[in-house]
Amino acid sequence: MAIPWAVLLLAAFALRIWQFGNPVIHIDEQFYLLVGDRLWHGTGLPYVDAWDRKPFGLFLIYAATRIFGGDGVLAYQIVATVAAGLTAGIVQRLATRIAPGRGALFAGLAYIVYLSVNGGDGGQSPVFYNLPVALAALAVVRVYERPRFDRTAMAFASAEMTSFGIALQIKYSVLFEGVFFGVALLVRAWRCRVHVAPLAAMAATWCMLALLPTAAVVGSYWMIGQLDALVFANFQSVFLRQPPDRALMIERLTLIALHLLPLVAAAIWALPAIRQRRPIGPLLLGWAAMAIVGLLLFGTYFDHYALPLVLPLAVIAAPTFARTVRGVPMIVPIVTIGLVYVGINTSVLRGTRGDGEGARRFAARIGPSPRGCLFVFSGDPILYQLTGSCLPTAYNFPTFLSEMGDSRTLRIDPHAELRMVMARRPGYVVISSIDPGATDIAAHAFMRRELARHYRLIDRSVLSERVDQLYQAKGR
């Protein structure tokens, strides 16, 4: 058992090490690190000092990585890689229920590769929450493997719901998978002739375990008088988000489908073998179905929204990975396709997002703890982290005040907030070139007027699809 886990952990490091130290892998994790850092140092509280919709648990993970010191970039990437490797190990354990040892090991390898295919080569939230979800799935499988719903089964069931409770505090979209597995436990207990009264008590206990982490966060914010900020950010604002227009939605869903196509094809080929593995096979298929529901009902369909699907698909595809066609193991073309895509995509993204050289150069020009704060109107929020700058607004994820889509969900007038920020004369301002499909043109025009009057350009970073400009306040 230890050997597959070691192999998969090494594979995770081998595939992901090329991004280690790159502070601009994705704008989301730049922001998560910033908020986690302020939480760790006690200088900022999510939803109050740094507004976002993500659950508190995600920021807590990033805060915990700050124990390793430095600027936090390498630390969170190593922790994310360990999480990916451990999750792959659980994928392997799950896959042994439906495939021989070789196929199960290859399922874990496919999980690691297709994380990176779908934008999970850094610290996106599913890289972390897939671990407790996989643990929960394994616990349910262990319950289904037992002939009776005894105390051991009850312990596994409780562990399953606790794991989902943890996952829920990293991303709320796991709700559907959690409900599915909870119902699966009730069905198993009923078929094992557990009576109605104890069954109801079990259901109440499991719900309590699943909701306990969220209840702890809610209680903490209530005690400090910030419950309204939490509730609005985590729940109400989600329903204020505008879906992308139909053309963009189709484009993004098509891209997700293409990214998942090799895994989906392998999973479909494995269906006859899966159906024969009762009751585990149908359980795994139901899990995948609920992951699809979570993808379709939440979010705006960016590539990393597919990451929760990689987990059950890799498990279900294990029987295919155990096969050979004309002497070639089926895992070879599937992993090769994934690796080629990762290589090409990483090269492309180094052009569109950079490798961090521009961000680190800007940070050096700004210096530590700049007087008057830095304001990243549009660009990389990692600059706040690299400079240790104060935050000029609670809405410091760059798109909140610079793009039209996010500004509708803030419960404030973003233009008024922007005017207030600039009235304080931040010492430095970063602005990027316009994205015609997303930029708030009025906000961008206001910023250009302010920069022309009160700031001077001191540096610029040219990428393949945008130009970042660094301005310094005149007289400083």
N, C-alpha and C positions, 0 to 999 in steps of 0.2 A: 504493500500500500504506500509506503514512504517513497519508493522509487518513482511512480507516476507523478506524485505531487512535486518531487524535486525536479523532474524533467520539465513539467509544465511551468514551474516557477522560473526555471532557467530560460525557457522559451519566451516567457513574458518579458524578461529583462532583455533578451537578445533582440526582440522585435521592437521594443519601445525605447531602448537606450539612446537611439539616435535623436530623440527629442529632448533628452535630459538637459536641463539648463536653459532651454528655450522659453523665455517668459511670455511669448505671444502665440502659443499654440492655438488658443481660442479665447475670445473676449470674455466668455462666461467665467472660465476658471480664473482669469485675471481678477475678476471682480470677487469671486468667492474667496480667493486668497486675501484680498484687501480687507473684506469684512471679517474674515476669520482672524486676521492679524489684529485688527482693532478690538475684536472681542477678547482675544488672548491678553492684550495689554490693558484691557479695561477702559479703552478710550472711545469706544463706539458700540452701540447696540443695534442689532438688526431690526429693521422696520422703523426705528426711531431716528438713529443717526445715519443709517445707510438703508435705503428703502429697496426692497425686492420682494418677489412673490415666493421664493423658495422657502421650504421649511427650515426651522432653526437648526435641526440636526445636521444639515449639510454644512452650515457655517461652523458648527461645533467640530466637525471632522477637520476642516481646514485650520481652525484655531489650534487643535491638538497637534497638527504638524509643525506648529511654530516652536514646539519644545526643542526642536533640533537646531534652532538658531539660523543664522544667515538671513538672506532675503526671503526665504521660504519657497522659492521656485523649485529648486531641486528636491527639497524635502517632500512637497506634496506630490511630485511626479513619481518619486520612489514609493511612497505610500500607496498611490494609485496603482502602481505596477504590482506591488505585493497583493493588493486587493484583487487585481485581475488574475494573477497566478493562483491565488487561493480559490477564487470562484471557478477557474478552470479545473482545479482539483475536484471540486464538488460536482462539476459537470461530468467528470470522468466516473465518479462514484455513482451518480444517477444513471449514466449510460450503461453501466455494467448490468443493470436490470433488464436491458432490452438488446444488448449486443455483446459479443465476445470481447476479451480484454483489449485486443488491438483496436477494434472499432471504438471502444470507450475512451482509450487514450487519445485517439485521433479526434474524437469529439471535443475533448478539452483543448487540443491544439487549434481546432477550427474556431472555437470560441475566442481564443486570444487573437487570432488573425482577423476575424470579422469584427471584433471591437474596433480595431484600427481602420478597417474599411468604412465603418459607419461613424467616424468622427470621435472614437473613444480612445485615441492614442494619448490623451492627457488625463485630466481630472474631471471630466463631465460627471454629473451626479449618478448616472446609471453604473458607471465603473465601480462606484462604492455601494450603491444599494442593491445591485445584482447579487452581491455576496450574501446579505441576509435573506434575500428572496430565494437564492439557491439552497441555503441552509433550511429554510422553511419547506421547500419542495422535498428535500431529502427526508425531513422529519415526517411529512405526510406519507411519503412512500414507505417509510419504516412502519407507520401505523397500518397501512394497507397490507403489509407483509405478515402481520401478526394474525394468528387464527382467532384471537379474542380481543375485545376492547378492555384490556386489563389495566393495571396501574402503570405498567411500562408504556402502553399505548397512550394513556392519559398524559404521561410525562412528555412523550414525543409531541403530542398535540399541543400541550402548553408551550413547549419550546418553539413550535411552528408559529403560533400566534404572537409570541414574544418577538420572534424574528421579524415578522411582518410589521409589528408595531415600530420596531427600529427603522425598517425600510420606509415606512410611512412618514417618518420624520426626516427623511432625506428627499423623498419625492412623493407627492400625494397620488400620483397616477398609478401607484401599485395597489390602490384600493380595490380594483376589480380582481386582480389576482388573489389578494387577501380574502375577499369575500368568497371567491370560488373555492379556495382551499378550505375555508371555514365550513362551507356547505358540504364539501367532500368529507370532512371529518364527521359531520353530523350524520351524513348518509351511511358512512362506515359504522358508526356507533349504533345506528338504528338497525342495520343489517346484522350486527352482532348481538341483537336483542337487548340493547340497553333500554330501560323503561323511560317513559316520558318525563317523569319528575327529575331523575338524575341527568337525563339528556338536556333538559332545560337549564339545570344548574351548570352543566358543562358549557353550554352555549353562552351563558352569562359570564362565566369565568373567562372563556376565550375572548369575548368581546372586551372585557375589562383589560386583559393582558395586551391586546392589540392597541387599545386606546390609551394605555398608561403613559407612554412617552409623550404623546401629544397633550394629554391632560396635564402632565408635569410642566410642559412649556406654557400652556394656557394659564395655569395657576401662577407660574412665576411672573408672567406679564401682568396678570391681575393684581398681584401683590405690589408691584411697583407702579401701578396706575397707568399701564400702557396696553391694556387689553384691546382697546379699540384699534390701536395701530397694528397689532398682530392680526386681529380678525379681518381687518380691511385688506392688509397686504396678502395674507395667506388664502383667504377665501373669497371675499367680495370682489376684489379686483380681478380675479380670474375670469369672472363672467362679464367684465367690461372690455376684455380684449377683443379686438376686431380680427376675424379670420382673414387670411390673405385672400386676394381676389381669385376668382376661379382659375384663371390661367396660371397664376403663380402656384396655387394649391396643387393643380394637376402636375405642374413641373416638379414640385418638391416630392409629391407622392410617387411620381415616376422614377425619380432619382433614388428614393428609398427602395422601391421595388427592384431596381437594377442592382443596388448594393446588396440586397438580400437574395437575389435570384439564385446564385449557386447553392446557398444553404436551403432555400425553399425547394429547389429541385431535388436535392439530396433527401430532404425530409419527405417529399412526396413519394420518392422511390422506396423509402423505408416503410410506408404506410401498411402494406400487407404484413410485414413482420411485426409492426407495432400492434396491430389489431389482435394478433395471436397472443400477445403478452398481457393477458387480463389478470388482475384489474389495473395493473400499472400503466399499460399502454394508453387506454382511454383517459386515464387521469392526466398523463402528460399532454395528450392532445387538447384536453379541455384547458389546461394551463396556457398552452400556446394561443388558443382562441381568446382567452381573457387578456393576454398581453396585446393582442391585436386590437381589442376593444379599447384598452387604455391608450394605445397609440392614436386611434382615430378620434377619440372624444376629447383628448387633451392636446393643446399645443398648436403650433403653427407649422409643423411638419418639416423642421430642419432635419438634416441627416442624422444627428445624434439622438433624435426621438425614436429611432429604430433600435437603439441599443438594448432595451429590455427584451425585444424579440429575439436577439441573437442567442440569449440564454436558453429558452426552451427549444428553439430550432436546432441548436448544436446538439442537444441531448437527443431529440427525436431523429436526427439524421445519422446517429451512431451506427445502426445496422448497415446503412449504405457505405459508411466509411470502412466497414470491415470487409467489403467486397472487393474483388479484383475483376477487371475487364481486360482480357488478352494479356494477362500477367501484370497489369498496372493497377496498383491499389487506387480505389476511387478518391481517396483523400488527396492524392497527388494533384490532379487537375484543379480540384476545388481550392486547395491551399495555394497552388501556383497562381490561379486567377486573383485570389485575394492579395497575395504578396506583390504581384505586378501592379495591381491597382494602388496599393499602399505606397509603393515606391514612386509611381508617377504622381499621385495626389500630393504626397509630401513635398515633392519638388515644386509642384504648382503652387501649393500653399506657402512655401518659402518665398515665392515671388509676390503673392497677393497679400500675405500677412507679415512677411519678413521672418528673420531668424532671431530677432531680438537686438540686433546690432543698433538699429535706429533708436529703439526705446532706451537702451543703455546709454547711448550717446546723448540723447535728450536729458536723461537723468543726470548725467555728469555735468551738462551745461547748467541745469537748474540748481544742482547742489542739494545737500541734505537740509531738511526742514526749512524750505524757502519762506522768506518773510512775505506775508500777505496771501499765502496759500497758492497752490497750483490749481488751475481749473481745466479739466479735460472736457471741452465741449463735445468734441468728437475725436475718436482716436483710441488709444490703448489705456485703459484704467490702471494697468500695472504700473504706470508712472507714479501714481499716488504711493504705491508700495515701495518702489525703488528709491523714491526721494524722502519718504517719511513725511510727506506734506500733510498739513491739516486739510480737512474736507470743507469746501466752500458751500456745500449744500447736502442735504440728505439724499437728494436724487442724483447720485454721482455715477450711476451706470450711464455711460455716454449717450445712449439712444433715448433716455428718458426726456431730455430737454432738447434733443437735436432732431428727432424723427417723429413723424406724425402718428405711427402705429402705437407706440408705447405711451405717448403723452395723454392719450384718452383714458388711461387706467389709473392715473395718479391721484385723483380727487383734489387736485390743485389746478391753478391756471399756470401752465408751464412757461408761458411768455412772461408772466409777472414774476415767477421764480427766477427766470433767466435775467430779467432786469435787475432784480435784487442782488443776484450774484455779481453782476458786472458793476453795480453801483459801489460795491465794496472794493473794487479795483484789485483783483487777484494779481499777485506778483508775476505769474506766468500763465499763459493760455495756450492750449494745444487745440488745433482745429484741422480737420481733414477735408479733402475735396468732396464735392457733393455727390451723393447717390441719388440720381433723379427719381428713382422709384420710391424712396423712403424719406428723404430729407424734408424737414419742415422749412420750407423756403423762407418764410417770414422770419423765423428764428435765425437762420443762417445769414440773412441780409442784415439783421440787427447786429449780429456778432461782427460782421465785416465792417460795419460803420464804427463800432466801438473800437475795434482793433486799429483801424485807420487813424482814429483820433488820439488814442491814448497808449498805443503799443508800438513796438518795433520788432520786425522779424529778425530772429537771431539764428535760426537753424531750420532745415527742412529735411525730410526723409522721403525719398522717391521709391515707391513700390510699383508693381506692375499694374495695379488697378486703382491706386489712390496716392495722394501726396499728403503727408502730414507736415504741418508747419508749427514751429514753436515761436511764440511771441513773448517778449518781456515788457513789463510796464515801463513807460518812459520815466526817466528820473531815478531809476533803481539800478 
